[in-house]
Amino acid sequence: MNAATSTLGQGSYTTLPPTLTEKLSKLLHWPLAGVAMIAALYLVFVVYTTGQAAWAAGLLVLFTAGFYVYLSRGGFAWRYLFPGVAGMLVFIAFPLVYTAQIGLTNYSSTHLLSESRVREYLLEQHDAVEDQVLAYTLHADGAEFRLVLQPEGGAAPRWVSPPLALRSVSRPVRVDLAVADAEHLPLTAPLQAALPLPELIKHRDALAKLTLALPDKTELHYLGLREFGPVKPQWTANADGSLTRALDGAVFKANRDTGFFQTEAGETLQPGFKAFIGMANYTRMLFDAEFRGPFLSIFSWTVIFSALTVVFSTAIGMLFAVLLNWEGMKYRTTYRTLLFLPYAVPGFISILVFKGLFNQNFGEINAILNAALGVKPAWFADPLLAKTMLLIVNVWLGYPYIMILCSGLLKAIPADLYEASALAGASPATNFLRITAPLIIKPLAPLLVSAFAFNFNNFVLIALLTDGRPDFLSTKLPAGQTDILVSYTYRIAFKDSGSDFGLAAAISTLIFFLVAALSLINLRMSAKAQR
């Protein structure tokens, strides 16, 4: 194959013929794009059929933007930015919006379904007509089976089904029964003996899909391993969306404030449904006295816990960094290695070790205190001691990080400043207060804000060491004295508080805005530190 040669001004260039890979790529470009579009549309359709029209629309917009960016020349400039933008939308914006939306509802373990699904569930409830229930037996008829039905006690009449291929029944089937007599379908032949209970259990799913019709058009439904019978609905639907109970005629209307179907007298039906309640979860934090007390206490403790952890970790880490910066200290490398070890060991291992050390009866810390002072503190039962223990463990885990940061910042301070200070006869304390602290606190401040934000959401420490306990007494929702906001939210959503997802989502949204505010402060302080 000859290469084409072109001239440009006084020079020339050669255009190489396309390779096989380039030809295949060009040939398969649009077919593969078409397959991808069909797959995307199918995914959107599946989401839409589940009743999530808004999320289906969002997916459609996202896929449309992606295909436009990568298949058209107009979106070429976005090809490198689109993955990052799409990732932010899917993994940051979507969870945030979804969580905030849940925080505006009463979504919980008692309000899981939608209003329409609860109505459908109630309308599906039926009662058997006890005086018309028929016993049945199942008989093999070659590769198929026949049902024989008769009243309880073996009285006449009896009915028999045509041959049924139960092994292939996968959807509801209507079966017409015939009178079992000599003229129609005798039972003596070709039917075999009735199948035992274990065999009936094997065919239970197929039998549940059968609707049997007697000659008088009475429909029989599967009621159990031994019975078929007619059923009557427990509820009837009204034109205004309410439900009437067949038993007594009571009318239940949907109360969207409580998320239940209720009568005017206040009788409530289970299950409840998910309803929009606006800012009720947020106002509950402020105005519900039984909830506000523990919530404000936990919020205050979260701030105090985070702040004290940063203060103590900074003080200890900075002290060790200054000491290790002393050139005349022997074995500095050994000391630095030993002091760094808490940061090198995985945090959850250190937490579990401390949980054993603080054990009231068998822990080494209480053994030492008992031998020296004759006391054995109840670290996990007393709220103040439990909080003190959390601070001790968290400072132990956090000071090496500050020590490393301060060690690096100390290296950047000019030695001339200390030499001039020594000539002036300044003490080490003066050097620290007038030279060291002012020069390292400014670049260190943004990192301290980040440490505060991290400890604000330090779920692992609380969950592994105290699990939020000891608990507050006489509270509407279980709450722990050592819980911080994130562990309290987890407790409300997934543990022993009735799975109140709406309230937990509202608290999570509040935490997001608090951490976002800290992040903005951190960015501004970082910008000032760079000036």
N, C-alpha and C positions, 0 to 999 in steps of 0.2 A: 504494500500500500504506500503510495507516494504522499509525502507531506506537502502541504500548500505553502508557498512562499509569497509574502507581501512586502511592499516597500513603504516606508514612512519617512518622508523627507529624503535625506541622503543615506539612511540606514535601511535595514531590512530585518524582518523577524519571520520565524517559521511557526506555523500553526500545526501542532501534532494532531493526528486523527484521534477520535475518542476511543478510549479503551473499552474492553468488554464490560468491566464493572460500571463505567460511566453510562454505557448504553443500557444495561439492565436497570441502573438507578433511574434513568430518564423514562424507561419503559414502564417500570413498576410504580413510579411516583404517584400518579393519580389513582390507580387501582388500590394501593395501600392506603392512601388518604381517604378514599371512599369507604373502605372497610372500617377505618378508624372512626369515621363520621357515623356509620351505621351503629357501631358498638356504643359510641357516646349517646346517640339518640335512644338506643335501647335502655341504657342505664338511666337516662332522664325519664323514660317511660315507666320503668320499674319503680323509681322513686315517686312518680306521680300517682301510680296505681295504689301505693300504700297510703294515699291521702295527704302526702306532704307536697302540696302544690307550690308553696313558696320556695322550698328547698329545690324542687325540680326546676323552677324558673332560675334560681341562682346557678345551678349546675349548667343549665342551657346557656346562660350568659357567659360563664367561665369557659365552656367548651368552644362557644362561638368566637370568643376573643382569642383563644389559643389557635384555632384553625386560621383565623384571619392573620395573626402575627406570623405564623410559620408557612402559610401557603400563598400569601400575597406579597407583592413588592412594597405595598404601602406600609406594612407593619414591620419592615426589615429592621428599623432602628430599635424595636422593642424585643428583639429575639433573645438578647442576653439579659434583659431586665425582667421579662415576663415570668420566668421560673421563680425568681425571688418575690415578685409581687404576688403571684398566685399562691406561693407558699405562705406568705404573710396573711393573705385573705383566708386560706383554708385552715391554717394551724394557729392563728392568733385572732383575727377578726371574727371568724365563724364561732369558735368556742366562747369568745367574749359575748357576742350578741346572743348566742343561744342560752348562755348562763343568765344573762340579764333578762331575757324573755321568760325563763323559768322562774326567776325571782319575782315576776309580776303575777304569778299564778299560785294556786293552792296545791300544786303537784306534790303528792306524797304517797305513802303505801296504801292509804285509803281512798286516794283520788288518782288512780293510775290511768283510767280509761277516759275516752271522750264522752260527751253527753250522748251522742248518737249511738255509740257502742254500748253504753249502759242500757239505753232504751232497748236496743236489739237483744241484749243479754236477757233482760227481764221478759221480753215478749217471747223468748225461746223457752221459758220455763213452763213445764206442763205437769199435770197430775194424772195418774192412772185412774181409770174408771174401774174401781175395785170389783164391782159385781159383774163385770164383763171380761175379766182377765182369764186367759186360756193358758193351760200348760202345753208344752210342746215337747216332742221328741224328734231327734234327727236320725235319719236312716240312710245308709249308703245304697245307692242305686247305680251299680257299675262304677264309672269314674265320677258320677255326679251324686247329688244328695237330694232327699225329699224331707220336707217338714210335715209332721202330723200333729194337729192341734185338737184339743178337746177340753171341756170344762174340768175344773179341779175335781178330783175324786174318780175320774175315769168315766163320767156319765156321758151319754150320747147327747147331741150328735158329734161326729168327728169330721175334720176337714184335712185334706192333704194337698200339698203343693205339687206342681209339675217338677221334673228334674231340674236341679239348680247347680250351676257350675260355681260353687262357692269359692273355689281357689282363684278365680279370675274376677271376682266382684271387687271393683275399685271405686264405684260411685253409687248413689242411691238408685235402687231398683224397685219397681212395683211388681208384685206377684199376685195373680188371681188364684184363689183357693177353690177347690171343688169338694163336694160332699164325698166322704170316703164310704161308699157302699158298693155292693156287688155290681150295680149297673154302671157306675162311673169308674172309680179307681180302687179296686180291692186292695186291702192291706196285706193279704196273705202272700201275694207274689206281685212283683219281683222284689219287694222290699226286704231288707235284711234286718237283723236285730238293731234296736236303738243304740246309738253310740254312747259310751260312758262319758262321765263328766270331763275327764282330761281331754277327750277329743272335742267336746263342745267348746272348751276354752280355746282350742286352736282356731276354731272358726268364729270366735266371738266378734271380731271386727267386721267380717263379712255379714254376719247375721244382723248386726246393728245398722247396716245400710239397707236392709229390706223393709219395705212397707207392704204388709199382707192385706189383701182385700177379700172379705167374705162375699158370698153370693148376694147378700143384701146391701153391698157397697160399704159396709163398716170397715174402716181401716184400722189395722192392728200394727203396733210399733214394738220394737224390742224393749223389754223391761228388765231383763236379767238373764241369767244362765238357764232359767227354767220357764220363763213366761213371756208371752206376747199379749198385748191388750190395747184397747183404744185409750187415747189421752185427751184431756181437755186443757186449754191454756189457762194459766194462772192470771194473766193480765190481758187486757184489751186496750188498744191504742185509741185515743180520741183525736178529733180534728185539731184541737189547739195544742197538741204535743203532750198532753198529760196522759196518765195511765190509770185505768180503773181495775181494782182488784176484784177478781171474779168471786172470791169467797164472801165478801161483805159489801162490795160496791164502793169501797173507799177510793177517793180520787187523789192521786199523787202528782204534784206539779214540780218541775225542775226549779230549784232554788239556786240561782247562780252566785249568790253571796256565800252560801255554805257548801255548795258542790254536792248536794244530795237531792233526790226526789223526796218531797215531803208533803204531808197533808196540812190543812190549815191548822189542825190541832198540834202539829209539831212532830208527828210520827215520821221516822226517817227510814229510808230503804238503803240497804247495802247492795252493791258497792257504790261509792261516790264517784263523781266525775271531775275531771280537771276543768277549772274555770278561771277566767281572768279576774283578779282581785285588785289590780292596780298597785298602789303603794302600801297596801295593808301590811306586808311583811316588814317594810321599812318603818312604818309608824308603830308596829309592834315592838321594835327594838327600843323606841323612845317612850312610848306611852303605856305599854303593858307593864304594870308594876312587878308582876311575878316573873316576867322575863327580863325586864330592864335591869333589875338588881344584879343577877349573875352575869348578864352580858356586859354591863359597864365595869364590873369587877374584873372580868376576864380581859376586856379591852385595856384597862389600866395596867393589869399585870403584864400583858403582852408588851406594852410600851416600856414599862419598868424593866422587865426581863431583857429586852433587846438593848436598852440604854446601858444598864449596869454591866451586861456582858461586854459591850464595846468599851466602856470605861475601864473595867478591871483588866480586860485582855490588853488594852492599849498601855495601861500603866505597867503591867508585868512585862509585856513584850518589849516595850521601850526601855525599861530598866535593864533587862537582860542584854538587849542590843548595845546599850551604852557600856555595860560592863565588859562584854565580849569585844568591844572596840578598843579596849585598853591594850596597848602594845606590850606592856610589861607583864601581862597575865600569862602564867604558865598553863599548858594543856588547854589552850583556848579551843583548839579543834575538837578535842574530846568533849569539852563542855557544850560546844555548839551542837555536836552530834546528839548528845544525850537530851538536850533541850528541844531538839527538832523531832525527836521520836514520837511524841503525841500526834504530830501532824502526819507522820509517815504511816502510822497504824490506821487501818480503815475505821471510820468513825463509829459504825455500828458495833464493831468488836469492842472498842473502848467503852462504849455505853453499857454493853452487857457485862463487861468486867466490873465497872463501877456499880452496877446493880447488885452484883454479888458482894462487893466490898462494903456496901452500905446496908446489907441485910441486918435487921435488928438482932437476930438471934445467933447467926453464924458468920456474919461479916467480920473481916479483919479490922475495919475501922472501929466498930463497937467493941471488939475484943481489946484493942489498945486503950480506948477511952475507959472501959470498965476496969482494966488493970491499973491505969494511971489515976483516974478520977472517981471511979466507982459509979459511972453512969452508962446507960445504954439507950441513947436517944432513939425515939421511934421516927426514923427518917421518912418513912412512907405513910405514916398515919397522921402526923402533925403537919398542918398546912404550912406554917412558917419554916419548919425544918425541911419539908419537901421542896419548897422554893429555894431555900439555901443550897440544898443538894444539887438542884438543877443548875444554879449559877456556878457552883464549884466545878461540876463536870463540864459545863459549856465553856467556862474560862480555860480549863485545862485543854480543851480541844481547840480553842481559838487563839491563845496567846502566841504559839509558834508562827502563825501567819503574820501577825503584827511584828514579831521579832525579826522575821526575814525582811519585811518591808523597811523597817527602821534601819536594819543593818545596811541595806543598799543606799538609803538616803543619807546615812552618816558618812559613807564613803565620798559623797558628793560635796560635803562641806569642806571648804579650803582649810588646810592645816595652819595657814598664816593667822587665821583668827584666834586659834587656841594659843599659838605662840605669843601673839600680842597680849592676850589675856593673861598668860603666865608672867610676862614681863611686868604687867600691871599689878601682879599679886592677887589675882582673882581666885576664889575657891572653886572646887569642882561644882558645887551647887550653883554658883554664879554663872559658870560656863554653861551649865545645862539650861538655866532659866533665861539667860541673855543671848546665847548663841545657838545651842542645839535645838531646843524646843521651838523657837520662832522659825528656824530654817527648815525644819522637817514637818511641822504641823500643817503648813499650807499645802504641800503636795500630798500629805497623808489624809487630809480632810475628806476628799471624794471617796477614798477607799474605806474610810470609817463609815460614811453614809451607806456604802454598799454592804458593809458588814452588818450595819443596823437593819437594813432591808432583808438580808439573808436570815438573821435571827428572828425577825418579825414573823417569818414563815418556817421556822425550824421545827417541822413536824416530826422528823425522825427522832430527835432527842426526847420529846414529850411522849411519843407513842411507845418507845422502847424502855424508857426509864420509869415513868410514873403512870402512863396511860391517862393522864389528866387528873388522877385521884390524889388526895381524898375528895369526895364529892361534896357539893353544897347540900344542905339539908332542906327539905320541904320546898323544892322548886318544881315548877310546872314541867320543865324539860330537864333531864339529867345534865348536870354541868359539874366540871371538876375545878377544884381550887387551883390546880397547877396547869389547867388547860390554857393554851393561847388560842387566838382567834382561829387559826387554821385547823388545829386539832379539835376545837369545839365545833367547827363547821363539819368536819368529817364525822364527828360523833352524832350530830343532828341528822346528817344525811344517810349514814350507813350502819349505825350501831343501835343504841338503845333508846332512841328518841322518836320512834315511829316513822323513820325514813321520811322526814319532812324536807323533801328536795327543794321546794319553793323557798322556804326560810333559809336553807343552807346556800342556795344560789344567791339570795339577796345579800347574805353576809360575804360570800365570795366576791360579789361585785364591789362591795364596800372595801374589801381587802385590796382588790385590783386598783381602785382609785387611790388608796393610801400609798401603795407601793409605786404607782405611777407618779404620784407627787414626790415621793422620795427620789425616784429616778430623775425627775426634772431638776430637783435640787442638786443631785449628784452631777448632772451635766453642766449646770451653771457653775458649780464649784470647780469642776475640772477645767472649764474654760477660763476661769479666773486664775487657776493655778498655772496655766500655760502662758499667761501674760507676763 
